[in-house]
């Protein structure tokens, strides 16, 4: 099942990347800003599908989760920095937490690959109301 999901993710990612012009890594810094909803994760127990991540223009990363009563709450996870084709996450204290390679980042899709743990997270952009 997991292998099937991984193949689907790779096929979708390749299809998205294949239909769009090659992205300029220098534009990733601006392109990442916004709210993204996780639609697939190799780590659903840590970051479940449906979780929303907000990358702010000030370099902050927030997670938006729904409580059991359905109310959304935002938690500050720390900061982030885009370095061409990678995203480096930092904790609130400024220490480096994680680094991921940007597989796809366009107006509607964001695929992040954690090369250390060999895990993939696929997100779609949440349109503002």
TAHU-V918536 format. One record per pair of residues at least 12 apart in sequence whose ideal C-beta (glycine too) atoms are under 6 Angstrom apart, sorted by the first residue. I is the first residue (numbers start at 1). J is the second residue. Records with the same first field share a line. If there is no record, write none. Layout:
I->J + J
This chain:
9->40 + 120 + 122
13->103 + 104 + 111
16->104 + 109
17->104
20->106
25->84 + 85
28->82 + 102 + 105
29->82
31->105
32->55 + 82
33->55 + 57
34->125
35->52 + 54 + 126
36->53 + 110 + 123 + 125
37->52 + 124 + 126
38->51 + 123
39->122 + 124
40->122
41->121
42->119 + 120
43->119
52->64
59->79
60->79
61->77 + 80
62->74 + 76
63->75 + 77
78->90 + 91 + 92
85->102
86->99 + 101
87->100
100->112 + 113 + 114
101->113 + 115
108->125
110->123
